[in-house]
């Protein structure tokens, strides 16, 4: 039970990190982002959740939304790159802290 809760907290509830990481590789539309999350990270976010997170990331300036035909394409902004670096740094520091003690 604790491990499943930890997994949920660090995947679906932190979806923005995974979205920014995918967009680091180049612009994508939402469907492709959801598909890549499942392929690369092993979990599937809800459709509405993914679109809501993309909307909030766009509104906050972490991603830029453009229209290509009938599709919305999302790209990482400099602020998004910075947020991703900071998130990765946070996780690295947590892992380092947890490794200090012996299990």
Buried (B, 14 or more C-beta within 10 A) or exposed (E): EEEEEEEEEBBBEBBBBBBBBBBEEEBBBBEBBBEBBEEEBEBBBEEEEBBEBBBEBBEEEBBBBEEEEEEBBBEBBEBBBEBBEEBEEEEEEEEEEEEEEEE
